[in-house]
Amino acid sequence: MTDKTQATFTPDEAYGRELVARTTFETEAVWLPLLAVHHWNAGEMAIRDKTFTDCVIEGPAVMAVMTGTTFDSCDMGTTSDTNNLLYKPQGKKLAGVVGMAGCTFVRCRFVQVGFTGSDDLLDDLRAGIRPASAPTEPSA
């Protein structure tokens, strides 16, 4: 006897499930809001245990950097004031952020992504964010 109750998915649902199941992302653009929504739809409130190598991580988003998440040689963003990309939590729980736990980012570039987490984490990130240089005047 065979079970004919196999689930069928729309192409969008199948893509979302595939995205959630992936553990590595290499040399690609990753739209963080889309990745987060597919995880939430799968019942996972944080993105966990993924490795991103040479990727462009795109917002708009605020990333809640959780335990075990590391950044190696990443471009965290460019701004005239590094505090523009860093958000200090005001309570014990956060709403409207993308939680990242146990994730590794290697040589990634972040675009329109803000960061929140512990004071120590924010201090570490502050050191890795490049201030924007003033526009130079054309030489004659």
FIDREN-771158 format. One record per residue: x, y, z of N, C-alpha, C, O in turn. Coordinates in steps of 0.1 Angstrom, whole numbers. Example, Ala and Ser with C-alpha at 12.3 -4.5 7.8 and 13.67 -1.06 7.14 Angstrom:
BEGIN
<<132 -57 78> <123 -45 78> <132 -33 78> <142 -33 85>>;
<<128 -22 71> <137 -11 71> <129 0 79> <134 11 80>>;
// end
This chain:
BEGIN
<<8 -12 0> <0 0 0> <9 12 0> <18 13 8>>;
<<6 22 -9> <14 34 -9> <6 46 -4> <-6 46 -4>>;
<<14 55 2> <8 67 8> <7 78 -3> <18 82 -8>>;
<<-5 82 -6> <-6 92 -17> <-9 106 -11> <-14 115 -18>>;
<<-5 108 1> <-7 121 8> <5 130 7> <7 139 15>>;
<<14 128 -3> <26 135 -4> <22 150 -7> <14 153 -15>>;
<<29 159 1> <26 173 0> <31 179 -14> <42 175 -18>>;
<<23 187 -20> <28 194 -32> <30 209 -28> <21 215 -21>>;
<<40 215 -33> <43 229 -30> <42 237 -43> <46 233 -54>>;
<<38 250 -41> <39 259 -52> <54 262 -54> <62 259 -45>>;
<<58 267 -66> <72 270 -68> <78 279 -57> <90 278 -53>>;
<<70 289 -53> <75 298 -42> <77 291 -29> <87 293 -22>>;
<<68 282 -25> <70 274 -13> <82 265 -14> <89 264 -4>>;
<<84 259 -25> <95 250 -27> <108 257 -26> <118 253 -20>>;
<<109 269 -32> <121 278 -32> <123 282 -17> <135 281 -13>>;
<<113 286 -10> <115 290 4> <120 278 13> <129 280 21>>;
<<115 266 11> <120 255 19> <134 251 15> <142 248 24>>;
<<138 253 2> <151 250 -2> <161 261 4> <172 257 9>>;
<<157 273 5> <165 284 10> <167 281 25> <178 283 30>>;
<<157 277 33> <158 275 47> <168 263 49> <175 263 59>>;
<<167 253 41> <175 241 43> <190 243 39> <199 236 44>>;
<<193 253 32> <207 256 28> <215 259 40> <211 266 49>>;
<<228 255 40> <237 259 51> <248 267 46> <255 274 54>>;
<<251 268 33> <261 276 28> <256 285 16> <248 281 8>>;
<<262 297 16> <259 307 5> <273 312 1> <280 317 9>>;
<<276 312 -12> <288 316 -17> <287 325 -29> <279 322 -38>>;
<<294 336 -29> <295 345 -40> <281 348 -46> <279 347 -58>>;
<<272 352 -38> <259 356 -43> <253 367 -34> <258 370 -23>>;
<<243 374 -40> <236 384 -32> <225 377 -24> <218 368 -29>>;
<<224 381 -11> <214 375 -2> <206 386 3> <211 395 10>>;
<<193 386 0> <184 396 5> <179 392 18> <171 383 19>>;
<<184 398 29> <182 394 42> <167 393 46> <163 384 53>>;
<<159 403 42> <144 402 46> <138 389 40> <130 383 47>>;
<<141 386 28> <135 374 22> <140 361 29> <132 352 32>>;
<<153 360 32> <158 349 39> <151 348 53> <147 337 57>>;
<<149 359 60> <142 359 73> <128 354 72> <123 346 80>>;
<<120 359 62> <106 356 61> <105 341 58> <96 335 64>>;
<<113 335 50> <112 321 47> <115 313 60> <109 302 62>>;
<<124 317 68> <127 310 80> <115 312 90> <111 302 96>>;
<<109 323 91> <98 325 99> <86 317 95> <79 311 103>>;
<<84 316 81> <73 307 76> <75 293 79> <66 285 81>>;
<<88 289 81> <91 275 85> <91 273 100> <95 262 105>>;
<<87 283 107> <87 282 122> <100 285 129> <101 282 141>>;
<<110 290 122> <123 293 128> <124 308 130> <124 316 120>>;
<<125 313 142> <124 327 145> <138 333 143> <139 346 144>>;
<<149 325 141> <162 331 139> <168 322 128> <165 311 126>>;
<<178 328 120> <185 321 110> <197 315 118> <205 322 124>>;
<<199 302 117> <209 295 125> <219 287 116> <215 281 106>>;
<<231 287 121> <242 278 116> <243 278 100> <243 268 94>>;
<<245 290 95> <247 291 81> <261 298 79> <265 306 87>>;
<<267 295 67> <280 302 64> <278 310 51> <273 304 41>>;
<<282 322 51> <281 331 40> <296 335 36> <303 340 44>>;
<<300 332 24> <313 335 20> <313 343 7> <307 340 -3>>;
<<320 355 7> <321 364 -4> <307 368 -9> <305 369 -21>>;
<<297 370 0> <284 374 -4> <281 389 -2> <288 395 6>>;
<<271 394 -8> <266 407 -5> <253 405 2> <244 399 -3>>;
<<253 410 15> <241 408 23> <234 421 23> <239 432 27>>;
<<222 421 17> <214 433 15> <202 434 24> <195 425 27>>;
<<199 447 28> <188 450 35> <177 456 26> <178 454 14>>;
<<169 464 31> <170 470 45> <166 460 56> <157 453 55>>;
<<175 461 66> <173 451 77> <181 456 89> <191 463 87>>;
<<177 451 101> <185 452 113> <188 438 117> <179 430 120>>;
<<201 435 118> <205 421 122> <207 421 137> <215 429 142>>;
<<201 412 144> <203 409 158> <214 398 158> <211 387 155>>;
<<226 402 162> <238 393 161> <237 385 174> <239 391 185>>;
<<235 372 173> <233 363 185> <245 354 187> <254 355 179>>;
<<245 346 197> <256 338 201> <261 330 190> <254 324 182>>;
<<275 330 189> <281 321 179> <283 327 165> <289 321 156>>;
<<277 339 162> <278 345 149> <292 353 148> <295 361 157>>;
<<299 351 137> <312 357 136> <313 364 122> <306 360 113>>;
<<322 374 122> <325 381 110> <340 381 107> <348 385 116>>;
<<344 376 95> <358 375 92> <361 383 79> <356 380 69>>;
<<368 394 81> <372 403 69> <360 408 62> <361 408 49>>;
<<350 412 69> <338 417 62> <338 432 61> <344 439 69>>;
<<331 438 51> <328 452 50> <314 454 56> <304 451 50>>;
<<314 460 68> <302 461 75> <293 472 70> <281 473 74>>;
<<298 481 62> <290 492 57> <298 504 57> <308 505 64>>;
<<294 514 50> <300 527 50> <290 538 54> <279 538 49>>;
<<295 546 63> <286 557 68> <295 568 73> <307 566 76>>;
<<290 580 73> <298 592 79> <298 591 94> <307 597 100>>;
<<289 583 100> <289 582 115> <286 567 118> <275 562 115>>;
<<296 560 123> <294 545 125> <282 542 134> <276 531 133>>;
<<278 552 142> <266 549 151> <253 548 143> <243 543 148>>;
<<253 552 130> <241 551 122> <238 537 119> <226 534 115>>;
<<248 528 120> <245 514 116> <243 505 129> <241 493 128>>;
<<245 511 141> <244 503 153> <233 507 162> <230 519 164>>;
<<225 497 167> <213 500 175> <215 492 188> <216 480 189>>;
<<214 500 199> <215 494 212> <202 490 217> <192 497 217>>;
<<200 477 220> <187 472 225> <183 479 237> <191 483 246>>;
<<170 482 238> <164 489 250> <157 480 259> <153 484 270>>;
<<156 467 256> <149 457 264> <155 444 262> <165 442 256>>;
<<148 434 268> <154 420 267> <149 413 255> <156 403 250>>;
<<139 418 248> <134 412 236> <133 422 225> <131 434 228>>;
<<135 418 213> <135 428 201> <125 423 191> <123 412 189>>;
<<118 433 186> <109 431 175> <113 437 162> <120 448 163>>;
<<110 431 151> <114 437 138> <128 436 134> <133 443 126>>;
<<135 426 140> <149 424 136> <151 410 131> <142 401 132>>;
<<162 408 124> <165 394 118> <176 388 127> <187 393 128>>;
<<172 378 135> <181 371 144> <191 362 136> <186 354 128>>;
<<204 363 139> <214 354 133> <221 347 144> <228 354 152>>;
<<220 334 145> <227 327 156> <236 316 150> <232 308 141>>;
<<249 316 154> <258 305 150> <261 307 135> <265 297 129>>;
<<260 319 129> <263 321 115> <277 326 114> <282 333 122>>;
<<283 323 102> <297 328 99> <296 336 86> <291 331 76>>;
<<302 348 87> <303 356 75> <318 358 72> <325 363 80>>;
<<322 354 60> <336 355 55> <336 364 43> <330 361 33>>;
<<344 375 44> <346 384 33> <333 389 27> <332 390 14>>;
<<323 391 35> <310 396 30> <309 411 30> <317 417 38>>;
<<300 416 22> <298 431 22> <283 433 26> <275 427 20>>;
<<281 442 35> <268 445 40> <263 458 34> <270 468 35>>;
<<251 458 29> <245 470 23> <232 473 29> <223 464 28>>;
<<230 484 35> <217 488 41> <213 479 52> <201 475 53>>;
<<223 474 60> <220 465 71> <226 472 84> <237 476 84>>;
<<217 473 94> <221 478 107> <223 466 116> <219 455 113>>;
<<229 468 127> <233 457 136> <229 461 151> <230 472 155>>;
<<224 450 158> <221 452 172> <226 440 179> <227 429 174>>;
<<229 441 192> <234 430 200> <240 436 213> <236 447 217>>;
<<248 428 220> <254 432 233> <263 444 231> <267 448 220>>;
<<266 451 242> <275 463 242> <289 459 236> <294 466 228>>;
<<294 447 240> <307 443 235> <306 440 220> <316 444 213>>;
<<296 434 215> <295 432 201> <294 445 194> <301 447 184>>;
<<286 455 199> <285 468 192> <299 475 192> <302 481 182>>;
<<306 474 202> <320 480 203> <329 473 192> <336 480 185>>;
<<328 460 191> <336 453 181> <332 457 167> <341 459 158>>;
<<319 458 164> <314 462 151> <318 476 148> <322 479 137>>;
<<317 485 158> <321 499 156> <335 500 150> <338 509 142>>;
<<344 491 155> <358 492 151> <359 487 136> <369 490 130>>;
<<350 479 131> <350 474 118> <343 481 107> <343 478 95>>;
<<336 492 111> <328 500 101> <337 512 96> <342 519 105>>;
<<338 513 83> <346 524 78> <338 537 77> <327 537 72>>;
<<343 548 82> <337 561 80> <338 565 66> <348 562 59>>;
<<327 571 61> <327 575 47> <337 587 45> <337 596 54>>;
<<345 587 35> <354 599 33> <346 610 26> <336 608 19>>;
<<351 622 29> <344 634 23> <347 634 8> <358 630 4>>;
<<337 638 0> <339 638 -14> <351 647 -17> <353 658 -11>>;
<<359 643 -27> <371 651 -31> <367 660 -42> <359 657 -51>>;
<<373 672 -42> <371 681 -53> <379 677 -65> <391 672 -63>>;
<<374 678 -77> <382 675 -89> <394 684 -90> <393 696 -87>>;
<<405 678 -94> <417 687 -95> <417 693 -109> <412 688 -119>>;
<<423 705 -110> <424 712 -122> <434 707 -132> <436 712 -143>>;
// end
